Amino acid sequence: MCRNIRVLHNFEPPATSDEVHAAAVQYVRKVSGSTKPSAANREAFDRAVEQVAAVTRELLDSLVTNASPRDREVEAAKARARAAERYGVRVAE
């Protein structure tokens, strides 16, 4: 599950709320061991996702770097190349 969490720092444009929320969901799923919580645990799960997303946004907003921002398209192309090498197949672009 956690390999689906993507690096969100130092991109132009910055990470969106949706990207931060998706990372928070993946983290809470991994920690809780549940991809879909029961009705009894739904409130706690949702609250945890909200809190993790808020802390993640705070972290991203406070990080500083001297490196130039990464380009999402370039990073996606690198990921496709790694996947093609790993799995030995051509990955659709």
PyMOL Python script that loads the backbone (N, CA, C, O; Angstrom):
from pymol import cmd

cmd.read_pdbstr("""\
ATOM      1  N   MET A   1       0.811  -1.196   0.000  1.00  0.00           N
ATOM      2  CA  MET A   1       0.000   0.000   0.000  1.00  0.00           C
ATOM      3  C   MET A   1       0.855   1.262   0.000  1.00  0.00           C
ATOM      4  O   MET A   1       0.576   2.192  -0.757  1.00  0.00           O
ATOM      5  N   CYS A   2       1.882   1.311   0.827  1.00  0.00           N
ATOM      6  CA  CYS A   2       2.626   2.554   0.978  1.00  0.00           C
ATOM      7  C   CYS A   2       3.416   2.940  -0.271  1.00  0.00           C
ATOM      8  O   CYS A   2       3.793   4.102  -0.426  1.00  0.00           O
ATOM      9  N   ARG A   3       3.668   1.991  -1.154  1.00  0.00           N
ATOM     10  CA  ARG A   3       4.418   2.404  -2.333  1.00  0.00           C
ATOM     11  C   ARG A   3       3.585   3.311  -3.220  1.00  0.00           C
ATOM     12  O   ARG A   3       4.115   3.888  -4.170  1.00  0.00           O
ATOM     13  N   ASN A   4       2.305   3.453  -2.940  1.00  0.00           N
ATOM     14  CA  ASN A   4       1.453   4.369  -3.689  1.00  0.00           C
ATOM     15  C   ASN A   4       1.560   5.810  -3.206  1.00  0.00           C
ATOM     16  O   ASN A   4       1.067   6.719  -3.873  1.00  0.00           O
ATOM     17  N   ILE A   5       2.192   6.032  -2.066  1.00  0.00           N
ATOM     18  CA  ILE A   5       2.377   7.387  -1.577  1.00  0.00           C
ATOM     19  C   ILE A   5       3.494   8.020  -2.388  1.00  0.00           C
ATOM     20  O   ILE A   5       4.591   7.467  -2.473  1.00  0.00           O
ATOM     21  N   ARG A   6       3.229   9.155  -2.975  1.00  0.00           N
ATOM     22  CA  ARG A   6       4.190   9.830  -3.838  1.00  0.00           C
ATOM     23  C   ARG A   6       4.865  10.982  -3.101  1.00  0.00           C
ATOM     24  O   ARG A   6       4.308  11.546  -2.159  1.00  0.00           O
ATOM     25  N   VAL A   7       6.066  11.319  -3.545  1.00  0.00           N
ATOM     26  CA  VAL A   7       6.748  12.495  -3.024  1.00  0.00           C
ATOM     27  C   VAL A   7       5.921  13.711  -3.405  1.00  0.00           C
ATOM     28  O   VAL A   7       5.515  13.857  -4.557  1.00  0.00           O
ATOM     29  N   LEU A   8       5.673  14.579  -2.441  1.00  0.00           N
ATOM     30  CA  LEU A   8       4.840  15.754  -2.687  1.00  0.00           C
ATOM     31  C   LEU A   8       5.622  17.062  -2.552  1.00  0.00           C
ATOM     32  O   LEU A   8       5.118  18.125  -2.914  1.00  0.00           O
ATOM     33  N   HIS A   9       6.831  16.990  -2.039  1.00  0.00           N
ATOM     34  CA  HIS A   9       7.622  18.194  -1.780  1.00  0.00           C
ATOM     35  C   HIS A   9       8.383  18.654  -3.022  1.00  0.00           C
ATOM     36  O   HIS A   9       8.888  17.843  -3.798  1.00  0.00           O
ATOM     37  N   ASN A  10       8.450  19.947  -3.184  1.00  0.00           N
ATOM     38  CA  ASN A  10       9.279  20.619  -4.188  1.00  0.00           C
ATOM     39  C   ASN A  10       8.834  20.356  -5.619  1.00  0.00           C
ATOM     40  O   ASN A  10       9.654  20.049  -6.485  1.00  0.00           O
ATOM     41  N   PHE A  11       7.540  20.477  -5.862  1.00  0.00           N
ATOM     42  CA  PHE A  11       7.019  20.404  -7.217  1.00  0.00           C
ATOM     43  C   PHE A  11       6.443  21.757  -7.605  1.00  0.00           C
ATOM     44  O   PHE A  11       5.996  22.524  -6.752  1.00  0.00           O
ATOM     45  N   GLU A  12       6.459  22.034  -8.881  1.00  0.00           N
ATOM     46  CA  GLU A  12       5.820  23.238  -9.395  1.00  0.00           C
ATOM     47  C   GLU A  12       4.780  22.808 -10.404  1.00  0.00           C
ATOM     48  O   GLU A  12       5.160  22.221 -11.417  1.00  0.00           O
ATOM     49  N   PRO A  13       3.528  23.048 -10.212  1.00  0.00           N
ATOM     50  CA  PRO A  13       2.910  23.722  -9.063  1.00  0.00           C
ATOM     51  C   PRO A  13       2.935  22.821  -7.835  1.00  0.00           C
ATOM     52  O   PRO A  13       3.098  21.607  -7.955  1.00  0.00           O
ATOM     53  N   PRO A  14       2.773  23.419  -6.643  1.00  0.00           N
ATOM     54  CA  PRO A  14       2.809  22.640  -5.400  1.00  0.00           C
ATOM     55  C   PRO A  14       1.732  21.559  -5.367  1.00  0.00           C
ATOM     56  O   PRO A  14       0.775  21.587  -6.141  1.00  0.00           O
ATOM     57  N   ALA A  15       1.910  20.617  -4.462  1.00  0.00           N
ATOM     58  CA  ALA A  15       0.949  19.521  -4.302  1.00  0.00           C
ATOM     59  C   ALA A  15      -0.447  20.073  -4.036  1.00  0.00           C
ATOM     60  O   ALA A  15      -0.621  21.042  -3.297  1.00  0.00           O
ATOM     61  N   THR A  16      -1.421  19.441  -4.649  1.00  0.00           N
ATOM     62  CA  THR A  16      -2.807  19.865  -4.469  1.00  0.00           C
ATOM     63  C   THR A  16      -3.385  19.249  -3.198  1.00  0.00           C
ATOM     64  O   THR A  16      -2.807  18.327  -2.622  1.00  0.00           O
ATOM     65  N   SER A  17      -4.516  19.763  -2.777  1.00  0.00           N
ATOM     66  CA  SER A  17      -5.215  19.192  -1.617  1.00  0.00           C
ATOM     67  C   SER A  17      -5.587  17.742  -1.878  1.00  0.00           C
ATOM     68  O   SER A  17      -5.528  16.912  -0.970  1.00  0.00           O
ATOM     69  N   ASP A  18      -5.968  17.429  -3.111  1.00  0.00           N
ATOM     70  CA  ASP A  18      -6.321  16.047  -3.460  1.00  0.00           C
ATOM     71  C   ASP A  18      -5.124  15.106  -3.316  1.00  0.00           C
ATOM     72  O   ASP A  18      -5.273  13.981  -2.839  1.00  0.00           O
ATOM     73  N   GLU A  19      -3.942  15.562  -3.727  1.00  0.00           N
ATOM     74  CA  GLU A  19      -2.744  14.729  -3.602  1.00  0.00           C
ATOM     75  C   GLU A  19      -2.383  14.502  -2.137  1.00  0.00           C
ATOM     76  O   GLU A  19      -2.000  13.399  -1.750  1.00  0.00           O
ATOM     77  N   VAL A  20      -2.507  15.547  -1.331  1.00  0.00           N
ATOM     78  CA  VAL A  20      -2.211  15.428   0.093  1.00  0.00           C
ATOM     79  C   VAL A  20      -3.219  14.483   0.749  1.00  0.00           C
ATOM     80  O   VAL A  20      -2.846  13.646   1.571  1.00  0.00           O
ATOM     81  N   HIS A  21      -4.481  14.616   0.388  1.00  0.00           N
ATOM     82  CA  HIS A  21      -5.524  13.752   0.950  1.00  0.00           C
ATOM     83  C   HIS A  21      -5.286  12.297   0.544  1.00  0.00           C
ATOM     84  O   HIS A  21      -5.421  11.401   1.376  1.00  0.00           O
ATOM     85  N   ALA A  22      -4.938  12.051  -0.705  1.00  0.00           N
ATOM     86  CA  ALA A  22      -4.685  10.681  -1.173  1.00  0.00           C
ATOM     87  C   ALA A  22      -3.517  10.054  -0.412  1.00  0.00           C
ATOM     88  O   ALA A  22      -3.572   8.877  -0.058  1.00  0.00           O
ATOM     89  N   ALA A  23      -2.473  10.823  -0.161  1.00  0.00           N
ATOM     90  CA  ALA A  23      -1.334  10.305   0.606  1.00  0.00           C
ATOM     91  C   ALA A  23      -1.759   9.994   2.036  1.00  0.00           C
ATOM     92  O   ALA A  23      -1.334   8.989   2.607  1.00  0.00           O
ATOM     93  N   ALA A  24      -2.592  10.848   2.613  1.00  0.00           N
ATOM     94  CA  ALA A  24      -3.077  10.627   3.979  1.00  0.00           C
ATOM     95  C   ALA A  24      -3.917   9.356   4.052  1.00  0.00           C
ATOM     96  O   ALA A  24      -3.789   8.578   4.997  1.00  0.00           O
ATOM     97  N   VAL A  25      -4.769   9.145   3.065  1.00  0.00           N
ATOM     98  CA  VAL A  25      -5.595   7.938   3.032  1.00  0.00           C
ATOM     99  C   VAL A  25      -4.704   6.699   2.961  1.00  0.00           C
ATOM    100  O   VAL A  25      -4.936   5.732   3.686  1.00  0.00           O
ATOM    101  N   GLN A  26      -3.701   6.716   2.107  1.00  0.00           N
ATOM    102  CA  GLN A  26      -2.801   5.568   1.977  1.00  0.00           C
ATOM    103  C   GLN A  26      -2.072   5.295   3.282  1.00  0.00           C
ATOM    104  O   GLN A  26      -1.915   4.142   3.683  1.00  0.00           O
ATOM    105  N   TYR A  27      -1.628   6.358   3.942  1.00  0.00           N
ATOM    106  CA  TYR A  27      -0.922   6.195   5.213  1.00  0.00           C
ATOM    107  C   TYR A  27      -1.843   5.582   6.267  1.00  0.00           C
ATOM    108  O   TYR A  27      -1.458   4.628   6.943  1.00  0.00           O
ATOM    109  N   VAL A  28      -3.039   6.112   6.411  1.00  0.00           N
ATOM    110  CA  VAL A  28      -3.976   5.606   7.418  1.00  0.00           C
ATOM    111  C   VAL A  28      -4.381   4.169   7.093  1.00  0.00           C
ATOM    112  O   VAL A  28      -4.539   3.356   8.004  1.00  0.00           O
ATOM    113  N   ARG A  29      -4.549   3.850   5.833  1.00  0.00           N
ATOM    114  CA  ARG A  29      -4.849   2.469   5.453  1.00  0.00           C
ATOM    115  C   ARG A  29      -3.738   1.529   5.887  1.00  0.00           C
ATOM    116  O   ARG A  29      -3.998   0.458   6.435  1.00  0.00           O
ATOM    117  N   LYS A  30      -2.507   1.931   5.643  1.00  0.00           N
ATOM    118  CA  LYS A  30      -1.358   1.088   5.987  1.00  0.00           C
ATOM    119  C   LYS A  30      -1.266   0.897   7.493  1.00  0.00           C
ATOM    120  O   LYS A  30      -1.112  -0.227   7.969  1.00  0.00           O
ATOM    121  N   VAL A  31      -1.360   1.985   8.243  1.00  0.00           N
ATOM    122  CA  VAL A  31      -1.220   1.918   9.692  1.00  0.00           C
ATOM    123  C   VAL A  31      -2.355   1.122  10.319  1.00  0.00           C
ATOM    124  O   VAL A  31      -2.136   0.349  11.252  1.00  0.00           O
ATOM    125  N   SER A  32      -3.577   1.312   9.805  1.00  0.00           N
ATOM    126  CA  SER A  32      -4.732   0.630  10.391  1.00  0.00           C
ATOM    127  C   SER A  32      -4.862  -0.815   9.911  1.00  0.00           C
ATOM    128  O   SER A  32      -5.537  -1.628  10.543  1.00  0.00           O
ATOM    129  N   GLY A  33      -4.214  -1.127   8.790  1.00  0.00           N
ATOM    130  CA  GLY A  33      -4.320  -2.473   8.239  1.00  0.00           C
ATOM    131  C   GLY A  33      -5.642  -2.716   7.552  1.00  0.00           C
ATOM    132  O   GLY A  33      -6.041  -3.862   7.346  1.00  0.00           O
ATOM    133  N   SER A  34      -6.325  -1.644   7.196  1.00  0.00           N
ATOM    134  CA  SER A  34      -7.652  -1.764   6.595  1.00  0.00           C
ATOM    135  C   SER A  34      -7.794  -0.813   5.417  1.00  0.00           C
ATOM    136  O   SER A  34      -7.532   0.383   5.542  1.00  0.00           O
ATOM    137  N   THR A  35      -8.211  -1.349   4.271  1.00  0.00           N
ATOM    138  CA  THR A  35      -8.448  -0.475   3.131  1.00  0.00           C
ATOM    139  C   THR A  35      -9.843   0.128   3.181  1.00  0.00           C
ATOM    140  O   THR A  35     -10.091   1.194   2.616  1.00  0.00           O
ATOM    141  N   LYS A  36     -10.739  -0.553   3.852  1.00  0.00           N
ATOM    142  CA  LYS A  36     -12.101  -0.050   4.014  1.00  0.00           C
ATOM    143  C   LYS A  36     -12.541  -0.335   5.446  1.00  0.00           C
ATOM    144  O   LYS A  36     -12.852  -1.477   5.784  1.00  0.00           O
ATOM    145  N   PRO A  37     -12.571   0.697   6.289  1.00  0.00           N
ATOM    146  CA  PRO A  37     -12.918   0.465   7.687  1.00  0.00           C
ATOM    147  C   PRO A  37     -14.385   0.070   7.854  1.00  0.00           C
ATOM    148  O   PRO A  37     -15.235   0.402   7.027  1.00  0.00           O
ATOM    149  N   SER A  38     -14.656  -0.638   8.931  1.00  0.00           N
ATOM    150  CA  SER A  38     -16.040  -1.003   9.245  1.00  0.00           C
ATOM    151  C   SER A  38     -16.809   0.256   9.625  1.00  0.00           C
ATOM    152  O   SER A  38     -16.221   1.306   9.883  1.00  0.00           O
ATOM    153  N   ALA A  39     -18.124   0.133   9.653  1.00  0.00           N
ATOM    154  CA  ALA A  39     -18.958   1.275  10.029  1.00  0.00           C
ATOM    155  C   ALA A  39     -18.598   1.770  11.426  1.00  0.00           C
ATOM    156  O   ALA A  39     -18.644   2.971  11.694  1.00  0.00           O
ATOM    157  N   ALA A  40     -18.240   0.849  12.312  1.00  0.00           N
ATOM    158  CA  ALA A  40     -17.879   1.220  13.682  1.00  0.00           C
ATOM    159  C   ALA A  40     -16.584   2.036  13.730  1.00  0.00           C
ATOM    160  O   ALA A  40     -16.385   2.836  14.645  1.00  0.00           O
ATOM    161  N   ASN A  41     -15.706   1.833  12.747  1.00  0.00           N
ATOM    162  CA  ASN A  41     -14.412   2.520  12.737  1.00  0.00           C
ATOM    163  C   ASN A  41     -14.342   3.671  11.732  1.00  0.00           C
ATOM    164  O   ASN A  41     -13.327   4.366  11.669  1.00  0.00           O
ATOM    165  N   ARG A  42     -15.382   3.881  10.961  1.00  0.00           N
ATOM    166  CA  ARG A  42     -15.369   4.898   9.901  1.00  0.00           C
ATOM    167  C   ARG A  42     -15.036   6.290  10.440  1.00  0.00           C
ATOM    168  O   ARG A  42     -14.215   6.995   9.852  1.00  0.00           O
ATOM    169  N   GLU A  43     -15.652   6.692  11.536  1.00  0.00           N
ATOM    170  CA  GLU A  43     -15.417   8.034  12.077  1.00  0.00           C
ATOM    171  C   GLU A  43     -13.954   8.220  12.492  1.00  0.00           C
ATOM    172  O   GLU A  43     -13.346   9.246  12.187  1.00  0.00           O
ATOM    173  N   ALA A  44     -13.398   7.237  13.181  1.00  0.00           N
ATOM    174  CA  ALA A  44     -12.001   7.318  13.603  1.00  0.00           C
ATOM    175  C   ALA A  44     -11.073   7.345  12.394  1.00  0.00           C
ATOM    176  O   ALA A  44     -10.097   8.095  12.369  1.00  0.00           O
ATOM    177  N   PHE A  45     -11.380   6.520  11.391  1.00  0.00           N
ATOM    178  CA  PHE A  45     -10.586   6.467  10.160  1.00  0.00           C
ATOM    179  C   PHE A  45     -10.601   7.828   9.458  1.00  0.00           C
ATOM    180  O   PHE A  45      -9.551   8.360   9.097  1.00  0.00           O
ATOM    181  N   ASP A  46     -11.797   8.382   9.272  1.00  0.00           N
ATOM    182  CA  ASP A  46     -11.930   9.676   8.584  1.00  0.00           C
ATOM    183  C   ASP A  46     -11.241  10.795   9.353  1.00  0.00           C
ATOM    184  O   ASP A  46     -10.602  11.662   8.756  1.00  0.00           O
ATOM    185  N   ARG A  47     -11.368  10.778  10.672  1.00  0.00           N
ATOM    186  CA  ARG A  47     -10.720  11.796  11.501  1.00  0.00           C
ATOM    187  C   ARG A  47      -9.195  11.694  11.361  1.00  0.00           C
ATOM    188  O   ARG A  47      -8.502  12.706  11.258  1.00  0.00           O
ATOM    189  N   ALA A  48      -8.687  10.458  11.359  1.00  0.00           N
ATOM    190  CA  ALA A  48      -7.245  10.260  11.202  1.00  0.00           C
ATOM    191  C   ALA A  48      -6.765  10.774   9.851  1.00  0.00           C
ATOM    192  O   ALA A  48      -5.710  11.402   9.764  1.00  0.00           O
ATOM    193  N   VAL A  49      -7.531  10.512   8.801  1.00  0.00           N
ATOM    194  CA  VAL A  49      -7.158  10.998   7.468  1.00  0.00           C
ATOM    195  C   VAL A  49      -7.107  12.529   7.463  1.00  0.00           C
ATOM    196  O   VAL A  49      -6.166  13.116   6.929  1.00  0.00           O
ATOM    197  N   GLU A  50      -8.105  13.169   8.048  1.00  0.00           N
ATOM    198  CA  GLU A  50      -8.128  14.636   8.097  1.00  0.00           C
ATOM    199  C   GLU A  50      -6.920  15.181   8.849  1.00  0.00           C
ATOM    200  O   GLU A  50      -6.292  16.143   8.407  1.00  0.00           O
ATOM    201  N   GLN A  51      -6.593  14.569   9.984  1.00  0.00           N
ATOM    202  CA  GLN A  51      -5.474  15.044  10.789  1.00  0.00           C
ATOM    203  C   GLN A  51      -4.134  14.818  10.078  1.00  0.00           C
ATOM    204  O   GLN A  51      -3.270  15.695  10.089  1.00  0.00           O
ATOM    205  N   VAL A  52      -3.963  13.652   9.465  1.00  0.00           N
ATOM    206  CA  VAL A  52      -2.720  13.370   8.738  1.00  0.00           C
ATOM    207  C   VAL A  52      -2.577  14.331   7.557  1.00  0.00           C
ATOM    208  O   VAL A  52      -1.480  14.823   7.293  1.00  0.00           O
ATOM    209  N   ALA A  53      -3.662  14.599   6.853  1.00  0.00           N
ATOM    210  CA  ALA A  53      -3.613  15.532   5.724  1.00  0.00           C
ATOM    211  C   ALA A  53      -3.228  16.932   6.199  1.00  0.00           C
ATOM    212  O   ALA A  53      -2.428  17.608   5.551  1.00  0.00           O
ATOM    213  N   ALA A  54      -3.790  17.369   7.317  1.00  0.00           N
ATOM    214  CA  ALA A  54      -3.480  18.702   7.845  1.00  0.00           C
ATOM    215  C   ALA A  54      -2.005  18.808   8.241  1.00  0.00           C
ATOM    216  O   ALA A  54      -1.344  19.801   7.938  1.00  0.00           O
ATOM    217  N   VAL A  55      -1.502  17.785   8.912  1.00  0.00           N
ATOM    218  CA  VAL A  55      -0.098  17.797   9.327  1.00  0.00           C
ATOM    219  C   VAL A  55       0.815  17.713   8.109  1.00  0.00           C
ATOM    220  O   VAL A  55       1.869  18.350   8.079  1.00  0.00           O
ATOM    221  N   THR A  56       0.426  16.942   7.116  1.00  0.00           N
ATOM    222  CA  THR A  56       1.213  16.835   5.890  1.00  0.00           C
ATOM    223  C   THR A  56       1.285  18.178   5.181  1.00  0.00           C
ATOM    224  O   THR A  56       2.357  18.584   4.733  1.00  0.00           O
ATOM    225  N   ARG A  57       0.168  18.866   5.074  1.00  0.00           N
ATOM    226  CA  ARG A  57       0.153  20.194   4.438  1.00  0.00           C
ATOM    227  C   ARG A  57       1.036  21.154   5.218  1.00  0.00           C
ATOM    228  O   ARG A  57       1.783  21.932   4.625  1.00  0.00           O
ATOM    229  N   GLU A  58       0.956  21.105   6.557  1.00  0.00           N
ATOM    230  CA  GLU A  58       1.802  21.965   7.395  1.00  0.00           C
ATOM    231  C   GLU A  58       3.276  21.664   7.156  1.00  0.00           C
ATOM    232  O   GLU A  58       4.093  22.578   7.046  1.00  0.00           O
ATOM    233  N   LEU A  59       3.610  20.385   7.075  1.00  0.00           N
ATOM    234  CA  LEU A  59       4.991  19.994   6.801  1.00  0.00           C
ATOM    235  C   LEU A  59       5.448  20.521   5.452  1.00  0.00           C
ATOM    236  O   LEU A  59       6.503  21.148   5.355  1.00  0.00           O
ATOM    237  N   LEU A  60       4.670  20.275   4.419  1.00  0.00           N
ATOM    238  CA  LEU A  60       5.054  20.720   3.073  1.00  0.00           C
ATOM    239  C   LEU A  60       5.213  22.233   3.005  1.00  0.00           C
ATOM    240  O   LEU A  60       6.108  22.739   2.328  1.00  0.00           O
ATOM    241  N   ASP A  61       4.345  22.949   3.705  1.00  0.00           N
ATOM    242  CA  ASP A  61       4.415  24.415   3.693  1.00  0.00           C
ATOM    243  C   ASP A  61       5.631  24.945   4.450  1.00  0.00           C
ATOM    244  O   ASP A  61       6.084  26.059   4.186  1.00  0.00           O
ATOM    245  N   SER A  62       6.162  24.164   5.381  1.00  0.00           N
ATOM    246  CA  SER A  62       7.279  24.662   6.186  1.00  0.00           C
ATOM    247  C   SER A  62       8.652  24.187   5.695  1.00  0.00           C
ATOM    248  O   SER A  62       9.676  24.712   6.134  1.00  0.00           O
ATOM    249  N   LEU A  63       8.685  23.205   4.796  1.00  0.00           N
ATOM    250  CA  LEU A  63       9.972  22.731   4.274  1.00  0.00           C
ATOM    251  C   LEU A  63      10.601  23.769   3.363  1.00  0.00           C
ATOM    252  O   LEU A  63       9.907  24.446   2.605  1.00  0.00           O
ATOM    253  N   VAL A  64      11.929  23.892   3.443  1.00  0.00           N
ATOM    254  CA  VAL A  64      12.661  24.801   2.568  1.00  0.00           C
ATOM    255  C   VAL A  64      13.710  24.006   1.810  1.00  0.00           C
ATOM    256  O   VAL A  64      14.223  23.001   2.302  1.00  0.00           O
ATOM    257  N   THR A  65      14.016  24.462   0.623  1.00  0.00           N
ATOM    258  CA  THR A  65      15.037  23.803  -0.189  1.00  0.00           C
ATOM    259  C   THR A  65      15.672  24.820  -1.122  1.00  0.00           C
ATOM    260  O   THR A  65      15.059  25.822  -1.491  1.00  0.00           O
ATOM    261  N   ASN A  66      16.906  24.542  -1.492  1.00  0.00           N
ATOM    262  CA  ASN A  66      17.602  25.368  -2.477  1.00  0.00           C
ATOM    263  C   ASN A  66      17.516  24.743  -3.861  1.00  0.00           C
ATOM    264  O   ASN A  66      17.918  25.361  -4.848  1.00  0.00           O
ATOM    265  N   ALA A  67      17.002  23.535  -3.940  1.00  0.00           N
ATOM    266  CA  ALA A  67      16.895  22.840  -5.222  1.00  0.00           C
ATOM    267  C   ALA A  67      15.769  23.454  -6.052  1.00  0.00           C
ATOM    268  O   ALA A  67      14.787  23.963  -5.514  1.00  0.00           O
ATOM    269  N   SER A  68      15.930  23.396  -7.340  1.00  0.00           N
ATOM    270  CA  SER A  68      14.871  23.907  -8.204  1.00  0.00           C
ATOM    271  C   SER A  68      13.692  22.924  -8.170  1.00  0.00           C
ATOM    272  O   SER A  68      13.887  21.723  -7.984  1.00  0.00           O
ATOM    273  N   PRO A  69      12.476  23.440  -8.350  1.00  0.00           N
ATOM    274  CA  PRO A  69      11.290  22.572  -8.290  1.00  0.00           C
ATOM    275  C   PRO A  69      11.338  21.490  -9.366  1.00  0.00           C
ATOM    276  O   PRO A  69      11.856  21.701 -10.463  1.00  0.00           O
ATOM    277  N   ARG A  70      10.788  20.335  -9.025  1.00  0.00           N
ATOM    278  CA  ARG A  70      10.716  19.215  -9.962  1.00  0.00           C
ATOM    279  C   ARG A  70       9.529  19.410 -10.900  1.00  0.00           C
ATOM    280  O   ARG A  70       8.540  20.062 -10.565  1.00  0.00           O
ATOM    281  N   ASP A  71       9.664  18.829 -12.073  1.00  0.00           N
ATOM    282  CA  ASP A  71       8.615  18.861 -13.078  1.00  0.00           C
ATOM    283  C   ASP A  71       7.854  17.547 -13.020  1.00  0.00           C
ATOM    284  O   ASP A  71       8.462  16.480 -13.098  1.00  0.00           O
ATOM    285  N   ARG A  72       6.544  17.605 -12.886  1.00  0.00           N
ATOM    286  CA  ARG A  72       5.726  16.399 -12.757  1.00  0.00           C
ATOM    287  C   ARG A  72       5.841  15.489 -13.975  1.00  0.00           C
ATOM    288  O   ARG A  72       5.872  14.267 -13.831  1.00  0.00           O
ATOM    289  N   GLU A  73       5.904  16.058 -15.147  1.00  0.00           N
ATOM    290  CA  GLU A  73       6.001  15.251 -16.373  1.00  0.00           C
ATOM    291  C   GLU A  73       7.330  14.518 -16.447  1.00  0.00           C
ATOM    292  O   GLU A  73       7.372  13.356 -16.850  1.00  0.00           O
ATOM    293  N   VAL A  74       8.405  15.173 -16.067  1.00  0.00           N
ATOM    294  CA  VAL A  74       9.723  14.540 -16.083  1.00  0.00           C
ATOM    295  C   VAL A  74       9.760  13.397 -15.065  1.00  0.00           C
ATOM    296  O   VAL A  74      10.274  12.317 -15.359  1.00  0.00           O
ATOM    297  N   GLU A  75       9.219  13.635 -13.878  1.00  0.00           N
ATOM    298  CA  GLU A  75       9.192  12.592 -12.850  1.00  0.00           C
ATOM    299  C   GLU A  75       8.324  11.414 -13.280  1.00  0.00           C
ATOM    300  O   GLU A  75       8.663  10.265 -12.998  1.00  0.00           O
ATOM    301  N   ALA A  76       7.215  11.681 -13.953  1.00  0.00           N
ATOM    302  CA  ALA A  76       6.345  10.607 -14.444  1.00  0.00           C
ATOM    303  C   ALA A  76       7.064   9.778 -15.510  1.00  0.00           C
ATOM    304  O   ALA A  76       6.939   8.554 -15.536  1.00  0.00           O
ATOM    305  N   ALA A  77       7.814  10.445 -16.385  1.00  0.00           N
ATOM    306  CA  ALA A  77       8.568   9.730 -17.415  1.00  0.00           C
ATOM    307  C   ALA A  77       9.636   8.834 -16.781  1.00  0.00           C
ATOM    308  O   ALA A  77       9.853   7.707 -17.228  1.00  0.00           O
ATOM    309  N   LYS A  78      10.296   9.340 -15.742  1.00  0.00           N
ATOM    310  CA  LYS A  78      11.290   8.523 -15.038  1.00  0.00           C
ATOM    311  C   LYS A  78      10.631   7.289 -14.411  1.00  0.00           C
ATOM    312  O   LYS A  78      11.183   6.190 -14.465  1.00  0.00           O
ATOM    313  N   ALA A  79       9.458   7.476 -13.822  1.00  0.00           N
ATOM    314  CA  ALA A  79       8.745   6.359 -13.197  1.00  0.00           C
ATOM    315  C   ALA A  79       8.340   5.323 -14.245  1.00  0.00           C
ATOM    316  O   ALA A  79       8.426   4.121 -13.992  1.00  0.00           O
ATOM    317  N   ARG A  80       7.900   5.776 -15.414  1.00  0.00           N
ATOM    318  CA  ARG A  80       7.543   4.836 -16.483  1.00  0.00           C
ATOM    319  C   ARG A  80       8.758   4.050 -16.949  1.00  0.00           C
ATOM    320  O   ARG A  80       8.668   2.852 -17.217  1.00  0.00           O
ATOM    321  N   ALA A  81       9.894   4.730 -17.043  1.00  0.00           N
ATOM    322  CA  ALA A  81      11.124   4.056 -17.471  1.00  0.00           C
ATOM    323  C   ALA A  81      11.553   3.008 -16.441  1.00  0.00           C
ATOM    324  O   ALA A  81      11.967   1.908 -16.806  1.00  0.00           O
ATOM    325  N   ARG A  82      11.453   3.355 -15.150  1.00  0.00           N
ATOM    326  CA  ARG A  82      11.797   2.378 -14.105  1.00  0.00           C
ATOM    327  C   ARG A  82      10.864   1.175 -14.160  1.00  0.00           C
ATOM    328  O   ARG A  82      11.304   0.036 -14.004  1.00  0.00           O
ATOM    329  N   ALA A  83       9.574   1.427 -14.381  1.00  0.00           N
ATOM    330  CA  ALA A  83       8.597   0.333 -14.460  1.00  0.00           C
ATOM    331  C   ALA A  83       8.888  -0.562 -15.658  1.00  0.00           C
ATOM    332  O   ALA A  83       8.810  -1.786 -15.554  1.00  0.00           O
ATOM    333  N   ALA A  84       9.223   0.041 -16.789  1.00  0.00           N
ATOM    334  CA  ALA A  84       9.520  -0.745 -17.979  1.00  0.00           C
ATOM    335  C   ALA A  84      10.742  -1.627 -17.749  1.00  0.00           C
ATOM    336  O   ALA A  84      10.769  -2.785 -18.163  1.00  0.00           O
ATOM    337  N   GLU A  85      11.751  -1.070 -17.087  1.00  0.00           N
ATOM    338  CA  GLU A  85      12.960  -1.848 -16.800  1.00  0.00           C
ATOM    339  C   GLU A  85      12.655  -2.962 -15.789  1.00  0.00           C
ATOM    340  O   GLU A  85      13.129  -4.087 -15.938  1.00  0.00           O
ATOM    341  N   ARG A  86      11.876  -2.647 -14.782  1.00  0.00           N
ATOM    342  CA  ARG A  86      11.572  -3.610 -13.727  1.00  0.00           C
ATOM    343  C   ARG A  86      10.727  -4.760 -14.251  1.00  0.00           C
ATOM    344  O   ARG A  86      10.991  -5.924 -13.952  1.00  0.00           O
ATOM    345  N   TYR A  87       9.707  -4.424 -15.035  1.00  0.00           N
ATOM    346  CA  TYR A  87       8.750  -5.449 -15.478  1.00  0.00           C
ATOM    347  C   TYR A  87       9.036  -5.968 -16.880  1.00  0.00           C
ATOM    348  O   TYR A  87       8.399  -6.920 -17.331  1.00  0.00           O
ATOM    349  N   GLY A  88       9.984  -5.353 -17.570  1.00  0.00           N
ATOM    350  CA  GLY A  88      10.379  -5.829 -18.889  1.00  0.00           C
ATOM    351  C   GLY A  88       9.306  -5.665 -19.949  1.00  0.00           C
ATOM    352  O   GLY A  88       9.272  -6.409 -20.930  1.00  0.00           O
ATOM    353  N   VAL A  89       8.443  -4.702 -19.752  1.00  0.00           N
ATOM    354  CA  VAL A  89       7.399  -4.430 -20.746  1.00  0.00           C
ATOM    355  C   VAL A  89       7.353  -2.946 -21.036  1.00  0.00           C
ATOM    356  O   VAL A  89       7.806  -2.117 -20.247  1.00  0.00           O
ATOM    357  N   ARG A  90       6.806  -2.644 -22.167  1.00  0.00           N
ATOM    358  CA  ARG A  90       6.634  -1.238 -22.527  1.00  0.00           C
ATOM    359  C   ARG A  90       5.414  -0.721 -21.794  1.00  0.00           C
ATOM    360  O   ARG A  90       4.336  -1.311 -21.857  1.00  0.00           O
ATOM    361  N   VAL A  91       5.600   0.396 -21.094  1.00  0.00           N
ATOM    362  CA  VAL A  91       4.506   1.008 -20.334  1.00  0.00           C
ATOM    363  C   VAL A  91       3.914   2.117 -21.167  1.00  0.00           C
ATOM    364  O   VAL A  91       4.641   2.965 -21.683  1.00  0.00           O
ATOM    365  N   ALA A  92       2.581   2.120 -21.306  1.00  0.00           N
ATOM    366  CA  ALA A  92       1.891   3.145 -22.106  1.00  0.00           C
ATOM    367  C   ALA A  92       2.147   4.522 -21.547  1.00  0.00           C
ATOM    368  O   ALA A  92       2.217   4.710 -20.332  1.00  0.00           O
ATOM    369  N   GLU A  93       2.285   5.480 -22.435  1.00  0.00           N
ATOM    370  CA  GLU A  93       2.539   6.861 -22.014  1.00  0.00           C
ATOM    371  C   GLU A  93       1.301   7.680 -22.017  1.00  0.00           C
ATOM    372  O   GLU A  93       1.343   8.865 -21.688  1.00  0.00           O
TER     373      GLU A  93
END
""", "prot")
cmd.dss("prot")
cmd.show_as("cartoon", "prot")
cmd.util.cbc("prot")
cmd.orient("prot")
